[in-house]
Amino acid sequence: MVQWSLGHVFDAMAKEEWNLARDHLALSAVMVEQAALDSNRWNLAWLLRLLDDPPQNLWLSRGQSATGGRRPFAPLCVPSWTTAALAYMKESEVLQSKKGELVGAPSRAAGSEDAAPNPKAPKRRPGRGKGNQASQSSQDQEKA
């Protein structure tokens, strides 16, 4: 509803009908304020806007585009804005993960050899795999 209302504002501005654009913008502000006061109920707010109901096909799903994929941003969004926003999001994710690694890493004292982890992992005992359950049960019986 807000987008439909702002569309009327932009249409009036495109026609350079500045008084009509001001009127549409003022009524749009009244509509949004009333909806906020009514806990996001738009019945009275839309009536105060003094516009006809928008066409019903605005509420239908647009489906997929001709390329078969959905667009990540609105058609009004300039592609350079999309590119910049996506690059910013990726960089911020990388920075957050690096920050998490640095904050979560244990601090080591310089020259402390006992704080260093053992590079060799302990070896597993033979016969503990999934396929060797019979031999494992026989070893358990021998211990008992």
C-alpha positions as CSV (number, residue, x, y, z in Angstrom):
1,M,0.0,0.0,0.0
2,V,2.8,2.4,0.8
3,Q,4.5,1.6,-2.5
4,W,1.2,2.2,-4.4
5,S,0.8,5.5,-2.6
6,L,4.4,6.6,-3.3
7,G,3.9,5.6,-6.9
8,H,1.2,8.3,-7.1
9,V,3.7,10.8,-5.6
10,F,6.3,9.9,-8.2
11,D,3.8,10.1,-11.1
12,A,2.8,13.6,-10.0
13,M,6.4,14.7,-9.8
14,A,7.2,13.2,-13.2
15,K,4.3,15.4,-14.6
16,E,5.8,18.4,-12.6
17,E,2.5,18.7,-10.8
18,W,4.1,19.8,-7.5
19,N,1.0,20.7,-5.6
20,L,-0.5,17.3,-6.4
21,A,2.8,15.6,-5.4
22,R,2.7,17.4,-2.0
23,D,-0.9,16.4,-1.4
24,H,-0.2,12.7,-2.2
25,L,2.9,12.8,0.0
26,A,1.0,14.4,2.9
27,L,-1.8,11.8,2.6
28,S,0.7,9.0,2.5
29,A,2.2,10.3,5.7
30,V,-1.3,10.3,7.3
31,M,-1.9,6.8,6.1
32,V,1.4,5.4,7.6
33,E,0.9,7.3,10.9
34,Q,-2.7,5.9,11.2
35,A,-1.5,2.3,10.5
36,A,1.2,2.7,13.1
37,L,-1.3,3.9,15.7
38,D,-3.6,1.0,14.8
39,S,-1.0,-1.7,15.4
40,N,-0.3,-2.2,11.7
41,R,-3.9,-2.5,10.7
42,W,-4.5,-0.8,7.4
43,N,-8.3,-0.6,7.0
44,L,-8.8,2.9,8.3
45,A,-5.3,4.1,7.2
46,W,-6.2,3.2,3.6
47,L,-9.5,5.0,3.7
48,L,-7.7,8.1,5.0
49,R,-5.4,8.0,2.0
50,L,-8.4,8.8,-0.3
51,L,-7.2,6.5,-3.2
52,D,-9.1,3.8,-5.0
53,D,-8.0,0.3,-4.3
54,P,-5.0,-0.9,-6.3
55,P,-5.5,-3.4,-9.0
56,Q,-5.8,-7.0,-7.8
57,N,-2.9,-8.2,-10.0
58,L,-0.5,-6.3,-7.8
59,W,-1.1,-8.9,-5.0
60,L,-0.3,-11.8,-7.3
61,S,3.1,-13.5,-7.2
62,R,5.2,-12.4,-10.1
63,G,6.8,-15.9,-10.5
64,Q,10.2,-16.3,-12.2
65,S,11.7,-14.0,-14.7
66,A,12.6,-15.0,-18.3
67,T,16.0,-16.1,-17.2
68,G,14.5,-18.7,-14.9
69,G,16.0,-17.1,-11.7
70,R,14.7,-14.7,-9.2
71,R,16.3,-11.3,-9.0
72,P,18.0,-10.6,-5.7
73,F,17.0,-7.0,-5.6
74,A,14.0,-4.9,-6.7
75,P,13.8,-3.9,-10.4
76,L,14.2,-0.2,-9.4
77,C,17.6,-1.0,-7.8
78,V,20.6,0.1,-10.0
79,P,22.9,-2.9,-10.7
80,S,26.0,-1.0,-9.3
81,W,24.1,-0.6,-6.0
82,T,23.4,-4.3,-6.0
83,T,27.1,-5.1,-6.7
84,A,28.3,-2.8,-3.9
85,A,25.8,-4.1,-1.4
86,L,26.7,-7.8,-2.1
87,A,30.4,-7.0,-1.9
88,Y,29.9,-5.2,1.4
89,M,27.9,-8.2,2.8
90,K,30.6,-10.7,1.8
91,E,33.4,-8.6,3.2
92,S,31.6,-8.1,6.5
93,E,31.0,-11.9,6.8
94,V,34.7,-12.5,6.3
95,L,35.7,-9.9,8.8
96,Q,33.2,-11.3,11.4
97,S,34.5,-14.8,10.9
98,K,38.2,-13.6,11.3
99,K,37.3,-11.6,14.3
100,G,35.6,-14.7,15.8
101,E,38.7,-16.8,15.2
102,L,41.0,-14.2,16.8
103,V,38.8,-13.8,19.8
104,G,38.2,-17.5,20.3
105,A,41.9,-18.5,19.9
106,P,43.8,-19.3,23.1
107,S,46.6,-16.9,23.9
108,R,50.1,-18.4,24.0
109,A,53.0,-17.1,26.0
110,A,56.1,-16.4,24.0
111,G,58.7,-19.1,24.5
112,S,56.4,-21.5,26.3
113,E,56.8,-24.9,24.8
114,D,54.4,-26.8,27.0
115,A,51.5,-24.6,25.8
116,A,52.1,-25.8,22.2
117,P,49.8,-28.7,21.2
118,N,51.3,-32.2,20.5
119,P,51.6,-32.5,16.7
120,K,51.1,-36.3,16.8
121,A,47.6,-37.5,17.5
122,P,47.2,-40.6,19.7
123,K,46.9,-43.8,17.7
124,R,43.6,-45.8,17.8
125,R,43.6,-49.3,19.1
126,P,43.1,-51.9,16.3
127,G,39.8,-53.7,16.1
128,R,37.5,-50.8,17.0
129,G,36.0,-50.1,13.5
130,K,32.5,-50.9,12.5
131,G,33.4,-54.0,10.6
132,N,35.3,-55.6,13.6
133,Q,32.4,-55.8,16.1
134,A,32.8,-59.6,16.4
135,S,36.5,-59.3,17.3
136,Q,35.6,-56.4,19.7
137,S,33.1,-58.5,21.6
138,S,35.5,-61.4,21.8
139,Q,38.2,-59.0,23.3
140,D,35.6,-57.8,25.8
141,Q,34.8,-61.4,26.8
142,E,38.6,-62.2,27.3
143,K,38.9,-59.2,29.6
144,A,36.0,-60.3,31.8
